[in-house]
Amino acid sequence: MPEIPPPPTTAVRRRLPALLLLLTVFGPISMDLYLPALPALTIELAATTSVAQLTVTACLIGLAAGQLIAGPVSDRFGRRGILLVGIVAYIVTSALCALSPSIELLILARLVQGLAGGVGIVIATAAGRDVFSGRALTRFYGSLTVIGGFAAIVGPLLGGLLNTFTDWRGLFVFLAVIGVAILVAALIGFGETLPSGRRTSGGLARTLRDYRTLLADRVFLGAVLNQGFLYAALFAYLAGSTYVLQDIYGLSPQWYAAAFGLNSAGHMLFGYLAGRTAERWSIAGTLAVGVAVTGLGALGLLVAGLSPMPLWVVIASLFALSSGVAMTAPPATTLAMTDYPQMAGTASSLLGMVRFGFGGIAAPFVGVAGALSILPLGLTTTVAVLLAAASCLLLIGRKGTDAATAAAAISTPAHTH
């Protein structure tokens, strides 16, 4: 049986969930806020478009690598200290981005900013596992999905609004200010969630053993690969939707923002509903439904790539794709995290690294045929969803028992104080 975390105190129950959710905005806000100013940044730093886009890629790589490092370190030394170091590094690197005199230094600063931002994501996931169990854990991971969708909506819209008052450097100053606000909130409201008696020891050798343990578990591996392939489809959508909707279908920036907002709202809504559905009905069933909905969206894009389709078909397909991925996140995250409270940081780091890493690999494929073809987006997302569905076969764990054990843990009522 997986170890049951101690019951959260009243103060923790009130403050900690909101603070952990706040930590998850690091990644989306860092990725999205300055995008409206990317053309101006490209001109000012005398860069080509492809080189300027490396500022996005560098942040994505940093977010993946930062989680891979911070998770095991937090298992050994605790969550609070690592989190505070990450937030301070985020503030400093955001300021360095604002002061960068060249595109090369900006790309480097963005990489380190991503590394620091990854700390917040992995600590939020791991600390949630430290203090919640059963239905409360599934509900919490559903909330993480909702906040991620909300940040995806707010980031570009807020960046566009701020860009009317300030330039791209000012946007990075704003990110530094957000970091300061989160630092103050963490200093006040984030107590250590991993007591010294539950921490790991042994350094790199122990970390490597933990990785081997996790990757040898078919349930964990299946859940992580499922999320990696589905996030590859999601990042392909994020990379390709602007070309599809604006260049092919001729939407204005305002109508594109409206379509993007609609899809992000679907991401939020279905992420919330999936958390509740997995909690009350079935984690395996919710995961299967999410994969199926994502598959419908991917097939719609594939059909639109093979034969011209009306705009509403493409928008409905993108909506289904984004919403379906959101439906899978709470049950898959719970499956990955339930059995390993003693190495929650390491488990969280692998999950986050695979999500962002697979997403970063998939995103460039959508442009291989130029900006006027939907077919690469349809092919990329369809193949990714098929691989995600195949990964679900691994969830029939060793001798068929792991999935049952995880399901029993999910159905156990959360501790009450």
Beta strands, then each sheet from edge to edge (+ up, - down):
end
